[in-house]
Amino acid sequence: MINWNFPSNNYGQVTGLNDAGIETFRGNPLDSLAREINQNSCDAKDKGNSGPVEVHFNLIYVSSEHFPGKDRFISILNSCKEYWKDNAKTKQFFENAFSIMNLEQIPFLKISDYNTTGLTGANEGERGGWHNLIKSVGSSDKGSQSGGSFGIGKHAPFACSDLRTVFYGTKEVENGTFAFQGVAKLVTHLNDAEPTQGTGYFGIVEKNTPITSTAEINELFRRSDIGTDIFIAGFNEKSEWEEKIIKSVLENFFIAILNEKLIVKVGETTINANSLAGLLEKYTKNDPECLSYHYYESYTLSNRYHFPNKDFLGLGEIDLFVLPGKDLPKRVAMVRGTGMKIYDKGSFRTPFKFAGVMIAKGEGINDFLRKIEPPTHSAWEPDRHENPEEAKAIIRKLYGWINEKVRSITLVSDEEELDVAGLSQYLADNDDPSLEVEAQQEIVQNGSEGEKAAPKDIEIEINHRRMRQIAFVGINESFDAYQETATGTQDQKDMQGSGSGSADESGKGPGEEDNKNHDSNDKNDQTGASKENQFNESDNSAGPSKNVRLVRSRIFCVDPGAAIYKVAIQTDADGSGYIGIKVIGEVGGEPAPVKSAVVQQTGESVYIGKNGKIGPISFYKDNKSDLLVTLEGSLRCALEVAIHAN
């Protein structure tokens, strides 16, 4: 007999509506659905088929008369509602379920994959993929190159169903076997006065086995091609579902799509290697919550940097692609061999702006990473490993390798110089009045007093110079959180100070860096600012700080090889205090990694406090205070100074 059946619980455990597996994906159900479905289809790729896996998402409407086992299903809903009549939340759910079943046309989201093996083992009892999908809980037999390992992803479709009901159809590649079965994750209720389990099945009632004859089901649910269909009953079609699924596919599978491993169709929209760029520009480029457009550019543009590692820690191949750019988010997409992004890595303590993609290709590294992913596949958590300390060491080294490669990129890859012969005679050094006098005398000698010298013809030559690569070594990063993020810190505010100067200029520096993109995996975001209270701390302070006006300041490099900069400061009053230096310009505004500081006039070393705070030093109204500041590594960049007096 074919119908719905909820097995007896034999007066054992009672199941309510709050299913832990479904609740895992309730926060963002459509994003979770797209991730899980596409991942599972890629895992089921038919190795004998050279084409990419295809996954199609389509909204269809099924006449209520064609709902499999409709009358029995409605009877079960009534029994569930009666059994839980004193539970307001459960009662509301079943009232909504009744309203859906009373519709003439019931919405279904149909998901079909192609160039896959289909679900094998429909006739093999407890063996094979069919049993793992339909009946097993918390188990998976996938290999290292597969996406999932918990078997919890199968709950994602139920989170998108207002009936908590999903139907599966397949035609497998091995022998063309067809199978169809439904699963409803409801609640314990009474069946012939016996309490049931919360999960029931539509199919052959005896042993709850699948239907294997196409003649036994409506043609709407018949699968004719090799592959698998998933029908989500009672799908909420009012949820802007198409755009949400498209964005999820673009954000999470851009590598698989670019590498022609996957094609996804959502309604009338086809996402493939040819359409990817245009769809990224349309859906994610201007969305501050989406980073896939930047990742796409970092993976494809010719000026990106590629760092291959053929055998990382003996675990196999990994690749890193990095694109420099002043408007980029300082994030790296962490991607496994399936081509699915796991999360966005942040917390790069460098002023250098970029976007990157790290791909784990080796079998060993994929096997390791799969073991430390949560059921949502959205992080790498070493404590999940059977040997947490070993896992932490591997992740620490992986992050260290990425940081090293990012810092190795030159801050200025190409520089256009404009050399104008003779122009320097008209440009005085405002920090040295004697130079102004000399320049004025030269003008007088070349013409009558009060008149400018006659203009001369000059040639302008534009020289394109490729800068040598300079390794950037910044502040050492800690490993307090494995899923890192870049946070806006207090130093960005403090460094504005009461007076600041940048590269030959006095006055106010550029605004603070906008840092809106946050890594969802970070565990330090909420405390980072207080921990890194920059340049207002009290260490080595002689008393409370006060604002002073910066009359003149100048910072310039005197020894590029050693990364030594001269800092010249003149204030409107004598006194002593502290200074902070930050990197400015295209790379943003962040504290410079100061290694040492020396007063040029006396050779006296100056204390470098927490987070690069320099001082105390003396300021003079009538004379400059000159410091020689050495940065960590061979960092060359534009700098800005802010001062605070005692």
Secondary structure, DSSP 8 states (H G I E B T S, - for coil): -EEEE--B-TT-----S--HHHHTTSSSHHHHHHHHHHHHHHHTB-TT--S-EEEEEEEEEEEGGGSTTHHHHHHHHHHHHHHTTT-HHHHHHHHHHHHHHTSSEEEEEEEEEESB-----TTSTTSSHHHHHHT-SS-----TTSS-SSS-GGGGGGGGBTT-EEEEEEE-TTT--EEEEEEEE----EETTEEB-SEEEEEETGGGB-B--GGGS-GGG---SSEEEEEEETB-TTS-HHHHHHHHHHHHHHHHHHTTSEEEEETTEEESTTTHHHHHHHHTTT-TT--HHHHHHHHH-TTSEEEEESSGGGS--EEEEEEE-TT--SEEEEE-TTS-EEEEE----SS--EEEEEEE-SHHHHHHHHHT--TT-----GGGSSSHHHHHHHHHHHHHHHHHHHHTS-S-SEEEEEEETTGGGG---TT-HHHHHHHHHHHHHTSSTTS--------EEEEEEE-----B--S----S-SS------THHHHTT-S-EEETT--S------------TT-SSHHHHHHHT--S---TT-SS--B---EEEEEEEEEETTTTEEEEEEEESS-EEEEEEEEEEGGG--EE--EEEEEETTT--B--B-GGG-EEEEEE-SSS-EEEEEEESBT---EEEEEEEE-
